[in-house]
Amino acid sequence: MWETGSRCSIIPFFSKHIKKSAKVADIGCGDGYGSFKLYSEGFHVTGVDLSSEMIRLAKNRETDSLKFIQASINEMPFQANEFDAILSINCLEWTEDPQVSLKCLHHILKPGGHLCIGILGPTAQPRKNSYPRLYGEQVICNTMMPWEFEQLAKENGWYSIDGFGIYKKGVIEQHIQHLSKELKQALTFMWVFLLQKKV
C-alpha cells in the first residue's frame, strides 16, 4: 500500500508540510512500514500500535531514530506536547469513541503541531465491517464519514490546513475536478487531512 497502493501519496504529502528532523508519532503503525518510510525521509519516529503481533514485526525495523511501542491510542505513555507531528492512517475508525481518541492525539502534540490523518471514505471496503450495526450489534469499524471527522476536529481544537482524496481505481481527475469538496469526499476510498493544533 505504501509503495504503489492506496497509501503511496501520503508520505510525500506529509513531507511537503512537516520539517525534516521533526519528532513524529505514527499512531496505528501496524507492521511499521509507514513509520520506516517516515524515518527514511529524515524524521525521528515512534510507531504505536495496539497489536502486540504488529509491534513484534515492526521492531525488526528499529534504529536510534525509529522506535515502536505497543499501546492503545487512548493510553499512550507520552508527555503532553511531546511530538512535533503525528501521522495516523485508518486508525480512528477502529476506536470506540473517536472524540476521546482525537483528544489523546491533541494532548501529545505540541501547540501549532500538525496531525496528518486518513479517514476511510464511503467507498472503502473495510466499511463493510460496520454493517451489523443495522441489526443493533456492536461493530469494530464506526461509520464516521470524512466530513463528519472534519467537523469533529474543528470543534475540538484543530484547524484544517490541507487535504486530498484517495479514490478507487477507475476514478480519474477529469471525473472529479469540478465537484465540491463534499462530493469529492463522498466518492473517496480515503480522505487524508492535514490539521494543525490550535495554539
Protein Blocks (a to p, Z undefined) as FASTA:
>chain_A
ZZmmmmlmmmmmmmmmpcghiacddehklnolmmmmmmmnopacddddfblklmmmmmmm
gcfklccddddfklccbdehkbfbdcdehklmmpfblmlmmmmmmmmpcehiacdddddd
fklmklmmmmmmmnopacfbdcbdfklmmmmmmmnopacfbdcddddehiafklmmmpcf
klmmmmpmbdcddddddZZ
